[in-house]
Amino acid sequence: MNKVITAFEDVIRAIVSEQVIDSENRLRAELSGLIDRTLDVAETAAHIGVSEKLIYRMCQEGRIPHERYGALGSRRQVIKFRLSDLEAWRAAQRAANYRMEK
């Protein structure tokens, strides 16, 4: 009886292992496109869940990581956000705003 149970457990382990490998590969493929993705102001506002006006204000005040492209001092500069920088900034915001209840 022990041999049957051991064989059954081995089959389950093999199935689970295959499923884990498939899931990891799928997640890596999905995340690889997100890590270096570049967002514009509208996409960033939607991603964070705030208004575009707030995003522009935070950029002006230097409170959010961003990149500007265009002539220096131009009103037509394009503002872009790297998703990896944005997620790191969001993690820092969560940590700064976290308060332990006593």
N, C-alpha and C positions, 0 to 999 in steps of 0.2 A: 504493500500500500504506500509506503514511503517513497518508493521509486516513481509511482504514478504522480504523487503530489509534487515531488521534485521536478519531474518532467513538465508538469502543468505550470509550475512557477517559472521554469526556464522559458517556456513559450510566452508567458505573460511578460516577462522581462524583455524578451526580444521584441515583442510588439510595442511595448511602451518605449523602448529605446529608439525604434524606428520612428515612432510618432514624435518624440522629443527632437530628434535630428531634423525631421521634416519641418516642425514648427520653428526651430531655431533658424533654419535656412530661409524660411518664409519671412520671419521677422527681420533678419539681416538684410534681405532684399528690399523690404519696405522701408526700413530705417536708413539705408544707405542713400536713398534719394532725398531724405528729409534733412540729414545732418548738414549738408552744405547748401541747402536751398536758400535762395534770396527772396525776401518779401518786400513789397512796396508798402507805403503808408496805409493804404486801405486794407491790405491783407494782414498787416501787423495789428491794426486796430481790431479787426475781426478775430484774429487769433487770440488776442489778449482779452477781448470783450470790452473795449473802451472806445471812445469816439476818436475820429481822426484828428480833431482839434486838440485833444489831450496828447496824442502822439506828437503832433507838431510842437506843442508847448514843451513837452519833455525833451525833445531834441534840442530846442532852442536853449533850454536850461542845462543841457548836458546830463540829464538824468537817466537816459536810456542809450545803450550802445547802438550807434548807427554810422552809416557812411554817406558822405555827400559827394555827388559827381556834378561837374559843370564848372563854369568860370567862377573864380573866387569873388564873393560879394554879389553874385548874380541872383536875381529873384527866381530864376528858372532852374536852380539846382535841383537835382533828383536825389531823394533820400531813399536809401535801401537799408535793409536789416538782414543780417545773416541769422538764420534760424538757430544755429548752434549758440551764437552769442546771446540771442534773445532768450533761449531756454536757460542758459547759465545765469543771466540777469534775473529771470523770473525765480529761479531757485534761491538766489541771494535775497530777493525781495521777500520770499516766503520765510526764510530764516530770520531776516531782520524783523518781520512782523509777528513772528511766533512768540507767544507768551505762555509760559507754563502756569497752569492754575495750581494754586496752593490750597 
